[in-house]
Amino acid sequence: MSLDFVQPGTDEWTRMWDNLAHIAGDYADHCPETNEVWQYMGTTTRSMPGIGTAPLLIFVHQFRHRHRPMTARAWLEGYFGDYRGGRIYLDIAASLEWSGNWNGTYANKLVGVKFHCYPEELQLAYDEMQAAYQTGE
């Protein structure tokens, strides 16, 4: 696994932040209590379900928000109900242009979510989502 960083001002920089805003509802989700906002953590590879027995590695941009406010737009509804706040990590697949067509159908999509210190029911919902995602249901 290697870590890379997309350079600010590039087309991919704009695309990945636009994708984050589309998924999360805002570029920042500014928390008035802590002044926390979304942070880009780097770009790396992630293992995804492959075709047949061959594993598939895709390139993902990793973002985190250390204290997403409860006033932020609810998202991932259907999986997590009205979950809004707290520490969240997102993996968003890099674009086809940046990955050299490597990411295929995963390009620009949310491919991973991790909550920190979340209630048990959210963990169960997340586990169900991950199982369904890996089987293609």
Secondary structure by P-SEA (a helix, b strand, c coil): cbbbbbbcccaaaaaaaaaaaaaacccccccccccccccccbbbbbbccccccbbbbbbbbbbbbcbbbcccccccccccccccccbbbbbbbbcccccccccccccccccccccccccaaaaaaaaaaaaaaaacc
